[in-house]
Amino acid sequence: MENGNLDLLVALDEIQQLGLQVPVMRATKFAEAVGCSASAITSAMDRGEIPYVQLTPTRPGKRPTRYINLIAIAKLCREAAA
């Protein structure tokens, strides 16, 4: 198995161990989970400090929604702990 695929499987397993079912989270929920304000999280996303994915809506006139990429967060945490 490729190293990248193994990293993905490890990260998905870690996320599931935390009781989460999906690999993304809204900034407001992430802020609650880590104990800071939603504006601090969105500012960190704007600065590129927190990885995110942006989903484009299918309906015209709707703004894209940004979600925290928990897979990338898990990878950053593993690298920092090594």
C-alpha positions in Angstrom: 0.0 0.0 0.0 1.2 3.5 -0.9 2.4 5.6 2.1 -0.2 8.3 1.2 -3.0 5.8 1.4 -1.7 4.4 4.7 -1.6 7.9 6.1 -5.2 8.5 5.0 -6.4 5.2 6.6 -4.6 6.1 9.9 -6.1 9.5 9.9 -9.6 8.2 9.2 -9.2 5.7 12.0 -8.0 8.4 14.4 -11.1 10.5 13.5 -13.4 7.6 14.1 -11.8 6.9 17.5 -12.7 10.5 18.4 -16.4 9.6 17.7 -16.5 11.6 14.5 -18.2 10.2 11.4 -16.9 12.6 8.7 -13.4 14.0 8.0 -14.5 17.6 8.0 -16.0 20.0 10.5 -17.5 23.5 10.4 -15.4 26.2 11.9 -17.9 26.9 14.6 -18.0 23.3 15.8 -14.2 23.1 15.7 -13.9 26.3 17.8 -16.2 24.8 20.4 -14.1 21.6 20.4 -10.8 23.4 20.9 -12.1 26.1 23.2 -11.7 29.3 21.2 -13.9 31.7 19.3 -15.2 30.9 15.8 -13.6 34.2 14.6 -10.2 33.0 15.8 -10.6 29.8 13.8 -11.8 31.5 10.6 -8.9 34.0 10.9 -6.5 31.2 11.2 -8.1 29.6 8.1 -7.7 32.8 6.2 -4.0 32.9 7.2 -3.5 29.3 6.0 -2.7 28.1 9.5 -5.7 25.6 9.6 -6.3 23.4 6.6 -9.7 23.4 5.1 -11.8 22.3 2.1 -14.2 24.6 0.4 -17.4 23.2 -1.0 -19.1 25.1 -3.8 -22.9 25.1 -3.7 -24.9 23.8 -6.6 -27.5 26.6 -6.3 -26.7 30.0 -7.8 -26.4 32.8 -5.3 -25.2 30.6 -2.4 -21.8 31.2 -0.9 -19.2 28.5 -0.7 -18.8 26.8 2.7 -15.4 26.1 4.2 -14.9 23.1 6.4 -11.9 22.2 8.6 -10.0 19.3 7.1 -9.6 16.9 10.0 -7.5 14.5 8.0 -4.9 17.2 7.5 -5.1 18.3 11.1 -4.5 14.7 12.3 -1.5 14.4 10.0 -0.1 17.7 11.3 -0.5 16.5 14.9 1.2 13.2 14.1 4.1 15.1 12.5 4.4 17.5 15.4 4.5 14.6 17.9 7.2 12.8 16.0 
